Amino acid sequence: MEKVQLFTLLLIGVTAFITNKGLKEFTFQDKFLFHVDKVFINKEYIRLISSGFLHVDWKHFAFNMITLYLFGSNLEDSIGAFLFFLIYLISLIGGNLFALYIHKNHSDYTAVGASGAVSGIVFAAIGLSPSMEVGFIILPFKFPAWLYAIGYVLYSIYGITSKRDNIGHEAHLGGAIIGLLTAIAIEPEVINTNFLTIALALIPTSIFLFLLIIKPHILLLNDPFKDAPKNITIDDKFNEIKVAKQEEIDSILDKINQKGYKNLTQREKERLDELSK
């Protein structure tokens, strides 16, 4: 994974530019983030893609882009820039469609982040490389990719059902599986050469999806088809930011209504200008 490909760097650069614009301009972020009602009712399907280029903060961005850097360069070198981007795009859309299904009755659910797309790249790289090993900076050793795959899938399934952390497991799992399936479609022979990894990723996921569709109450402690989620995912953290900013705008506007614009402090005028962009 040492060879860096140009398109991987370009993708990271474009994502950084759009993320920066979204973090600076609230209206821009709000216009392009993933939003259940905006997709279902307003048919703003572009949000299924645009939300993948926005992030909650720079830590969120860094985690996704470092992972993309580590796995993406190797995959791009193997299959080329076009197929690499195809997997990235399909995984992004697939992850968001899965999140849309899970949260279809949560009209206010919003999310941002490239997690689904990056997960697709990770699993495509694993699926196409039978001898691949995965390591982490904090660990002095590496372990087989198939072990990482099964652990990732089981952890994502547990996260979806338990809702005990602040991670958007739905988009992660959806993107990962779509990425793996797309890689198989590109190079079908990997089913024979890398059968164990593929089976360990797809079998538990297929069982989970079957039960989720047929009998969701068996799996979900907080049924997503009836109750609104109690925890905010890392991608959904934007909701808190949106509410806080709106409350701040309302407070300044109330002061203007009562005392006039001239009575605002310089800081309040500057803040109103920032929030109105």
VEXTIFI-779260 format. One record per residue (C-alpha): residue number from 1; residue in one letter; x negated, y negated, z. Coordinates in nm, 4 decimals. Example, Ala and Ser with C-alpha at 12.3 -4.5 7.8 and 13.67 -1.06 7.14 Angstrom:
site k->1; r->A; c1->-1.2300; c2->0.4500; c3->0.7800
site k->2; r->S; c1->-1.3670; c2->0.1060; c3->0.7140
// end
This chain:
site k->1; r->M; c1->0.0000; c2->0.0000; c3->0.0000
site k->2; r->E; c1->-0.2977; c2->-0.2300; c3->-0.0405
site k->3; r->K; c1->-0.2372; c2->-0.3337; c3->-0.4016
site k->4; r->V; c1->-0.0098; c2->-0.6356; c3->-0.4161
site k->5; r->Q; c1->0.2053; c2->-0.6853; c3->-0.7245
site k->6; r->L; c1->0.2957; c2->-1.0265; c3->-0.8629
site k->7; r->F; c1->0.6730; c2->-0.9784; c3->-0.8649
site k->8; r->T; c1->0.6757; c2->-0.8757; c3->-0.4978
site k->9; r->L; c1->0.4970; c2->-1.1991; c3->-0.4079
site k->10; r->L; c1->0.7294; c2->-1.3970; c3->-0.6346
site k->11; r->L; c1->1.0353; c2->-1.2456; c3->-0.4650
site k->12; r->I; c1->0.8960; c2->-1.3324; c3->-0.1216
site k->13; r->G; c1->0.8231; c2->-1.6876; c3->-0.2400
site k->14; r->V; c1->1.1726; c2->-1.7426; c3->-0.3815
site k->15; r->T; c1->1.3292; c2->-1.6031; c3->-0.0640
site k->16; r->A; c1->1.1130; c2->-1.8333; c3->0.1485
site k->17; r->F; c1->1.2205; c2->-2.1369; c3->-0.0559
site k->18; r->I; c1->1.5931; c2->-2.0565; c3->-0.0301
site k->19; r->T; c1->1.5648; c2->-1.9609; c3->0.3381
site k->20; r->N; c1->1.3969; c2->-2.2934; c3->0.4115
site k->21; r->K; c1->1.6712; c2->-2.4849; c3->0.2302
site k->22; r->G; c1->1.9401; c2->-2.2923; c3->0.4193
site k->23; r->L; c1->1.7789; c2->-2.3582; c3->0.7570
site k->24; r->K; c1->1.7532; c2->-2.7300; c3->0.6818
site k->25; r->E; c1->2.0946; c2->-2.7762; c3->0.5213
site k->26; r->F; c1->2.3915; c2->-2.6350; c3->0.7071
site k->27; r->T; c1->2.6330; c2->-2.6843; c3->0.4160
site k->28; r->F; c1->2.4044; c2->-2.4904; c3->0.1815
site k->29; r->Q; c1->2.3785; c2->-2.1996; c3->0.4256
site k->30; r->D; c1->2.7538; c2->-2.2008; c3->0.4796
site k->31; r->K; c1->2.8212; c2->-2.2055; c3->0.1052
site k->32; r->F; c1->2.6144; c2->-1.8975; c3->0.0244
site k->33; r->L; c1->2.6198; c2->-1.6722; c3->0.3335
site k->34; r->F; c1->2.8112; c2->-1.3431; c3->0.3438
site k->35; r->H; c1->3.1661; c2->-1.4131; c3->0.4658
site k->36; r->V; c1->3.4423; c2->-1.1502; c3->0.4640
site k->37; r->D; c1->3.7325; c2->-1.3874; c3->0.3927
site k->38; r->K; c1->3.5419; c2->-1.5839; c3->0.1312
site k->39; r->V; c1->3.4668; c2->-1.2629; c3->-0.0567
site k->40; r->F; c1->3.8086; c2->-1.0996; c3->-0.0198
site k->41; r->I; c1->4.0391; c2->-1.4010; c3->-0.0489
site k->42; r->N; c1->3.8391; c2->-1.6562; c3->-0.2475
site k->43; r->K; c1->3.6656; c2->-1.3905; c3->-0.4568
site k->44; r->E; c1->3.3261; c2->-1.5556; c3->-0.4059
site k->45; r->Y; c1->3.1351; c2->-1.2426; c3->-0.5008
site k->46; r->I; c1->2.8107; c2->-1.4364; c3->-0.5450
site k->47; r->R; c1->2.7836; c2->-1.4254; c3->-0.1642
site k->48; r->L; c1->2.7074; c2->-1.0526; c3->-0.1870
site k->49; r->I; c1->2.3785; c2->-1.1547; c3->-0.3493
site k->50; r->S; c1->2.3054; c2->-1.5074; c3->-0.2272
site k->51; r->S; c1->2.3280; c2->-1.4095; c3->0.1406
site k->52; r->G; c1->2.0262; c2->-1.1843; c3->0.0893
site k->53; r->F; c1->1.8041; c2->-1.4862; c3->0.0269
site k->54; r->L; c1->1.9059; c2->-1.6630; c3->0.3493
site k->55; r->H; c1->1.7957; c2->-1.5850; c3->0.7057
site k->56; r->V; c1->1.8925; c2->-1.6767; c3->1.0602
site k->57; r->D; c1->1.5435; c2->-1.8026; c3->1.1451
site k->58; r->W; c1->1.1778; c2->-1.7588; c3->1.0448
site k->59; r->K; c1->1.1302; c2->-1.4530; c3->1.2672
site k->60; r->H; c1->1.4142; c2->-1.2807; c3->1.0830
site k->61; r->F; c1->1.2565; c2->-1.3822; c3->0.7521
site k->62; r->A; c1->0.9083; c2->-1.2671; c3->0.8548
site k->63; r->F; c1->1.0239; c2->-0.9222; c3->0.9655
site k->64; r->N; c1->1.2024; c2->-0.8577; c3->0.6353
site k->65; r->M; c1->0.9307; c2->-1.0000; c3->0.4121
site k->66; r->I; c1->0.6423; c2->-0.8232; c3->0.5880
site k->67; r->T; c1->0.8285; c2->-0.4942; c3->0.5395
site k->68; r->L; c1->0.8912; c2->-0.5832; c3->0.1747
site k->69; r->Y; c1->0.5225; c2->-0.6654; c3->0.1310
site k->70; r->L; c1->0.4091; c2->-0.3339; c3->0.2823
site k->71; r->F; c1->0.6412; c2->-0.1102; c3->0.0795
site k->72; r->G; c1->0.7277; c2->-0.3254; c3->-0.2226
site k->73; r->S; c1->0.3842; c2->-0.3619; c3->-0.3775
site k->74; r->N; c1->0.3308; c2->0.0132; c3->-0.3903
site k->75; r->L; c1->0.6741; c2->0.0741; c3->-0.5387
site k->76; r->E; c1->0.6406; c2->-0.2018; c3->-0.7982
site k->77; r->D; c1->0.3039; c2->-0.0631; c3->-0.9044
site k->78; r->S; c1->0.4649; c2->0.2796; c3->-0.9482
site k->79; r->I; c1->0.7825; c2->0.1943; c3->-1.1417
site k->80; r->G; c1->0.7297; c2->-0.1576; c3->-1.2740
site k->81; r->A; c1->0.8778; c2->-0.4984; c3->-1.1898
site k->82; r->F; c1->1.2119; c2->-0.4516; c3->-1.3678
site k->83; r->L; c1->1.3084; c2->-0.1241; c3->-1.1968
site k->84; r->F; c1->1.1718; c2->-0.2553; c3->-0.8682
site k->85; r->F; c1->1.4011; c2->-0.5589; c3->-0.8839
site k->86; r->L; c1->1.6913; c2->-0.3408; c3->-0.9981
site k->87; r->I; c1->1.6576; c2->-0.1288; c3->-0.6833
site k->88; r->Y; c1->1.6261; c2->-0.4420; c3->-0.4698
site k->89; r->L; c1->1.9382; c2->-0.6019; c3->-0.6193
site k->90; r->I; c1->2.1542; c2->-0.2880; c3->-0.6124
site k->91; r->S; c1->2.0502; c2->-0.2171; c3->-0.2523
site k->92; r->L; c1->2.1354; c2->-0.5733; c3->-0.1511
site k->93; r->I; c1->2.4819; c2->-0.5510; c3->-0.3045
site k->94; r->G; c1->2.5373; c2->-0.1958; c3->-0.1773
site k->95; r->G; c1->2.4415; c2->-0.2879; c3->0.1779
site k->96; r->N; c1->2.6755; c2->-0.5862; c3->0.1785
site k->97; r->L; c1->2.9608; c2->-0.3824; c3->0.0282
site k->98; r->F; c1->2.9212; c2->-0.1281; c3->0.3076
site k->99; r->A; c1->2.9229; c2->-0.4098; c3->0.5656
site k->100; r->L; c1->3.2299; c2->-0.5518; c3->0.3908
site k->101; r->Y; c1->3.4070; c2->-0.2183; c3->0.4274
site k->102; r->I; c1->3.3130; c2->-0.1815; c3->0.7932
site k->103; r->H; c1->3.4251; c2->-0.5368; c3->0.8710
site k->104; r->K; c1->3.7183; c2->-0.5607; c3->0.6320
site k->105; r->N; c1->3.9543; c2->-0.6536; c3->0.9169
site k->106; r->H; c1->3.7115; c2->-0.9037; c3->1.0696
site k->107; r->S; c1->3.7991; c2->-1.2115; c3->0.8644
site k->108; r->D; c1->3.5447; c2->-1.4388; c3->1.0328
site k->109; r->Y; c1->3.2497; c2->-1.2013; c3->1.0085
site k->110; r->T; c1->2.9475; c2->-1.3645; c3->0.8435
site k->111; r->A; c1->2.5932; c2->-1.2470; c3->0.7826
site k->112; r->V; c1->2.2658; c2->-1.3449; c3->0.6189
site k->113; r->G; c1->1.9422; c2->-1.1618; c3->0.5487
site k->114; r->A; c1->1.7565; c2->-0.9397; c3->0.3030
site k->115; r->S; c1->1.7687; c2->-0.6383; c3->0.5358
site k->116; r->G; c1->1.9873; c2->-0.4234; c3->0.3093
site k->117; r->A; c1->1.7714; c2->-0.4900; c3->0.0038
site k->118; r->V; c1->1.4468; c2->-0.4321; c3->0.1933
site k->119; r->S; c1->1.5815; c2->-0.1091; c3->0.3417
site k->120; r->G; c1->1.6591; c2->0.0040; c3->-0.0127
site k->121; r->I; c1->1.3009; c2->-0.0663; c3->-0.1198
site k->122; r->V; c1->1.1646; c2->0.1238; c3->0.1815
site k->123; r->F; c1->1.3748; c2->0.4332; c3->0.1118
site k->124; r->A; c1->1.3124; c2->0.4210; c3->-0.2631
site k->125; r->A; c1->0.9377; c2->0.4157; c3->-0.1938
site k->126; r->I; c1->0.9720; c2->0.7064; c3->0.0487
site k->127; r->G; c1->1.1910; c2->0.9029; c3->-0.1928
site k->128; r->L; c1->0.9535; c2->0.8626; c3->-0.4855
site k->129; r->S; c1->0.6392; c2->0.9489; c3->-0.2877
site k->130; r->P; c1->0.6498; c2->1.3064; c3->-0.1473
site k->131; r->S; c1->0.3199; c2->1.2726; c3->0.0374
site k->132; r->M; c1->0.3870; c2->0.9277; c3->0.1720
site k->133; r->E; c1->0.3090; c2->0.8515; c3->0.5353
site k->134; r->V; c1->0.4456; c2->0.5666; c3->0.7434
site k->135; r->G; c1->0.2568; c2->0.3796; c3->1.0129
site k->136; r->F; c1->0.3003; c2->0.0778; c3->1.2352
site k->137; r->I; c1->0.0424; c2->-0.1748; c3->1.3466
site k->138; r->I; c1->0.0950; c2->-0.0905; c3->1.7141
site k->139; r->L; c1->0.0376; c2->0.2823; c3->1.6568
site k->140; r->P; c1->-0.3061; c2->0.4366; c3->1.5931
site k->141; r->F; c1->-0.1617; c2->0.7089; c3->1.3705
site k->142; r->K; c1->0.0786; c2->0.7677; c3->1.0810
site k->143; r->F; c1->0.3602; c2->1.0190; c3->1.0466
site k->144; r->P; c1->0.5409; c2->1.1850; c3->0.7513
site k->145; r->A; c1->0.7874; c2->0.9696; c3->0.5603
site k->146; r->W; c1->1.0629; c2->1.2294; c3->0.6020
site k->147; r->L; c1->1.0415; c2->1.1885; c3->0.9799
site k->148; r->Y; c1->1.0793; c2->0.8131; c3->0.9464
site k->149; r->A; c1->1.3763; c2->0.8617; c3->0.7115
site k->150; r->I; c1->1.5728; c2->1.0880; c3->0.9435
site k->151; r->G; c1->1.4951; c2->0.8681; c3->1.2435
site k->152; r->Y; c1->1.6039; c2->0.5553; c3->1.0580
site k->153; r->V; c1->1.9322; c2->0.7091; c3->0.9430
site k->154; r->L; c1->2.0221; c2->0.8491; c3->1.2852
site k->155; r->Y; c1->1.9332; c2->0.5208; c3->1.4573
site k->156; r->S; c1->2.1468; c2->0.3250; c3->1.2094
site k->157; r->I; c1->2.4422; c2->0.5589; c3->1.2585
site k->158; r->Y; c1->2.4060; c2->0.5284; c3->1.6345
site k->159; r->G; c1->2.3856; c2->0.1501; c3->1.6067
site k->160; r->I; c1->2.7034; c2->0.1296; c3->1.3973
site k->161; r->T; c1->2.8994; c2->0.3441; c3->1.6391
site k->162; r->S; c1->2.7711; c2->0.2044; c3->1.9686
site k->163; r->K; c1->2.7361; c2->-0.1686; c3->1.8918
site k->164; r->R; c1->2.4820; c2->-0.1932; c3->2.1725
site k->165; r->D; c1->2.2265; c2->-0.4170; c3->2.0065
site k->166; r->N; c1->2.2010; c2->-0.7239; c3->1.7865
site k->167; r->I; c1->2.1105; c2->-0.5550; c3->1.4572
site k->168; r->G; c1->2.3257; c2->-0.5372; c3->1.1421
site k->169; r->H; c1->2.2976; c2->-0.1615; c3->1.0980
site k->170; r->E; c1->2.5762; c2->-0.1468; c3->0.8385
site k->171; r->A; c1->2.3848; c2->-0.3369; c3->0.5716
site k->172; r->H; c1->2.0629; c2->-0.1550; c3->0.6647
site k->173; r->L; c1->2.2116; c2->0.1909; c3->0.6248
site k->174; r->G; c1->2.4106; c2->0.1044; c3->0.3121
site k->175; r->G; c1->2.1113; c2->-0.0562; c3->0.1449
site k->176; r->A; c1->1.8766; c2->0.2274; c3->0.2396
site k->177; r->I; c1->2.0968; c2->0.4998; c3->0.0952
site k->178; r->I; c1->2.1797; c2->0.3034; c3->-0.2208
site k->179; r->G; c1->1.8088; c2->0.2378; c3->-0.2723
site k->180; r->L; c1->1.7277; c2->0.6067; c3->-0.2359
site k->181; r->L; c1->2.0066; c2->0.7118; c3->-0.4748
site k->182; r->T; c1->1.8947; c2->0.4548; c3->-0.7318
site k->183; r->A; c1->1.5381; c2->0.5843; c3->-0.7102
site k->184; r->I; c1->1.6673; c2->0.9380; c3->-0.7691
site k->185; r->A; c1->1.8617; c2->0.8180; c3->-1.0736
site k->186; r->I; c1->1.5428; c2->0.6597; c3->-1.2102
site k->187; r->E; c1->1.3266; c2->0.9675; c3->-1.1476
site k->188; r->P; c1->1.5564; c2->1.2735; c3->-1.1004
site k->189; r->E; c1->1.2588; c2->1.5098; c3->-1.0735
site k->190; r->V; c1->1.1890; c2->1.3843; c3->-0.7200
site k->191; r->I; c1->1.4794; c2->1.6002; c3->-0.6018
site k->192; r->N; c1->1.2498; c2->1.8979; c3->-0.6518
site k->193; r->T; c1->0.9242; c2->1.7380; c3->-0.5417
site k->194; r->N; c1->1.0612; c2->1.5536; c3->-0.2387
site k->195; r->F; c1->1.3698; c2->1.7561; c3->-0.1480
site k->196; r->L; c1->1.3159; c2->1.7597; c3->0.2299
site k->197; r->T; c1->1.2988; c2->1.3810; c3->0.2699
site k->198; r->I; c1->1.5991; c2->1.3255; c3->0.0447
site k->199; r->A; c1->1.8088; c2->1.5906; c3->0.2164
site k->200; r->L; c1->1.7275; c2->1.4660; c3->0.5666
site k->201; r->A; c1->1.8339; c2->1.1157; c3->0.4660
site k->202; r->L; c1->2.1461; c2->1.1986; c3->0.2667
site k->203; r->I; c1->2.3063; c2->1.4884; c3->0.4559
site k->204; r->P; c1->2.3684; c2->1.3157; c3->0.7921
site k->205; r->T; c1->2.4659; c2->0.9955; c3->0.6122
site k->206; r->S; c1->2.7172; c2->1.1790; c3->0.3918
site k->207; r->I; c1->2.8736; c2->1.3475; c3->0.6950
site k->208; r->F; c1->2.8920; c2->1.0150; c3->0.8778
site k->209; r->L; c1->3.0535; c2->0.8364; c3->0.5822
site k->210; r->F; c1->3.3072; c2->1.1177; c3->0.5383
site k->211; r->L; c1->3.4113; c2->1.0983; c3->0.9028
site k->212; r->L; c1->3.4086; c2->0.7185; c3->0.8949
site k->213; r->I; c1->3.6579; c2->0.7132; c3->0.6099
site k->214; r->I; c1->3.8770; c2->1.0057; c3->0.7191
site k->215; r->K; c1->3.8686; c2->0.9829; c3->1.1002
site k->216; r->P; c1->3.6862; c2->0.6663; c3->1.2139
site k->217; r->H; c1->3.8153; c2->0.6960; c3->1.5715
site k->218; r->I; c1->3.6000; c2->1.0077; c3->1.6207
site k->219; r->L; c1->3.2811; c2->0.8076; c3->1.5689
site k->220; r->L; c1->3.3399; c2->0.4481; c3->1.6666
site k->221; r->L; c1->3.3516; c2->0.3305; c3->2.0247
site k->222; r->N; c1->3.4673; c2->-0.0085; c3->1.8964
site k->223; r->D; c1->3.6906; c2->0.0728; c3->1.5995
site k->224; r->P; c1->3.5964; c2->-0.1837; c3->1.3311
site k->225; r->F; c1->3.9253; c2->-0.1378; c3->1.1539
site k->226; r->K; c1->4.1260; c2->-0.2637; c3->1.4526
site k->227; r->D; c1->3.9155; c2->-0.4696; c3->1.6910
site k->228; r->A; c1->3.6882; c2->-0.7606; c3->1.6233
site k->229; r->P; c1->3.3230; c2->-0.6872; c3->1.7029
site k->230; r->K; c1->3.2171; c2->-0.7780; c3->2.0564
site k->231; r->N; c1->2.8489; c2->-0.8200; c3->1.9753
site k->232; r->I; c1->2.6919; c2->-1.0470; c3->1.7175
site k->233; r->T; c1->2.4406; c2->-0.8791; c3->1.4895
site k->234; r->I; c1->2.1097; c2->-1.0398; c3->1.4067
site k->235; r->D; c1->2.2522; c2->-1.1362; c3->1.0686
site k->236; r->D; c1->2.5742; c2->-1.2588; c3->1.2327
site k->237; r->K; c1->2.3939; c2->-1.4920; c3->1.4721
site k->238; r->F; c1->2.4688; c2->-1.7684; c3->1.2235
site k->239; r->N; c1->2.8232; c2->-1.7871; c3->1.3634
site k->240; r->E; c1->2.6943; c2->-1.9284; c3->1.6910
site k->241; r->I; c1->2.4843; c2->-2.1852; c3->1.5092
site k->242; r->K; c1->2.7812; c2->-2.2896; c3->1.2954
site k->243; r->V; c1->3.0108; c2->-2.3382; c3->1.5945
site k->244; r->A; c1->2.7485; c2->-2.5347; c3->1.7884
site k->245; r->K; c1->2.6842; c2->-2.7699; c3->1.4971
site k->246; r->Q; c1->3.0540; c2->-2.8257; c3->1.4368
site k->247; r->E; c1->3.1072; c2->-2.9105; c3->1.8028
site k->248; r->E; c1->2.8210; c2->-3.1593; c3->1.7845
site k->249; r->I; c1->2.9693; c2->-3.3225; c3->1.4742
site k->250; r->D; c1->3.3132; c2->-3.3443; c3->1.6382
site k->251; r->S; c1->3.1639; c2->-3.5084; c3->1.9459
site k->252; r->I; c1->2.9886; c2->-3.7770; c3->1.7402
site k->253; r->L; c1->3.2993; c2->-3.8370; c3->1.5264
site k->254; r->D; c1->3.5114; c2->-3.8759; c3->1.8404
site k->255; r->K; c1->3.2731; c2->-4.1456; c3->1.9637
site k->256; r->I; c1->3.2952; c2->-4.3231; c3->1.6279
site k->257; r->N; c1->3.6747; c2->-4.3090; c3->1.6450
site k->258; r->Q; c1->3.6795; c2->-4.4558; c3->1.9951
site k->259; r->K; c1->3.3945; c2->-4.7090; c3->1.9865
site k->260; r->G; c1->3.2968; c2->-4.7471; c3->1.6225
site k->261; r->Y; c1->2.9904; c2->-4.6448; c3->1.4224
site k->262; r->K; c1->2.7853; c2->-4.9422; c3->1.5406
site k->263; r->N; c1->2.7945; c2->-4.8127; c3->1.8969
site k->264; r->L; c1->2.6181; c2->-4.4890; c3->1.8098
site k->265; r->T; c1->2.2615; c2->-4.4556; c3->1.9292
site k->266; r->Q; c1->1.9880; c2->-4.4302; c3->1.6670
site k->267; r->R; c1->1.9453; c2->-4.0629; c3->1.7538
site k->268; r->E; c1->2.3185; c2->-3.9984; c3->1.7090
site k->269; r->K; c1->2.3128; c2->-4.1682; c3->1.3682
site k->270; r->E; c1->2.0153; c2->-3.9606; c3->1.2593
site k->271; r->R; c1->2.1745; c2->-3.6421; c3->1.3895
site k->272; r->L; c1->2.5028; c2->-3.7172; c3->1.2120
site k->273; r->D; c1->2.3111; c2->-3.7664; c3->0.8892
site k->274; r->E; c1->2.1281; c2->-3.4338; c3->0.9392
site k->275; r->L; c1->2.4446; c2->-3.2395; c3->1.0145
site k->276; r->S; c1->2.6329; c2->-3.3921; c3->0.7209
site k->277; r->K; c1->2.3828; c2->-3.2728; c3->0.4589
// end
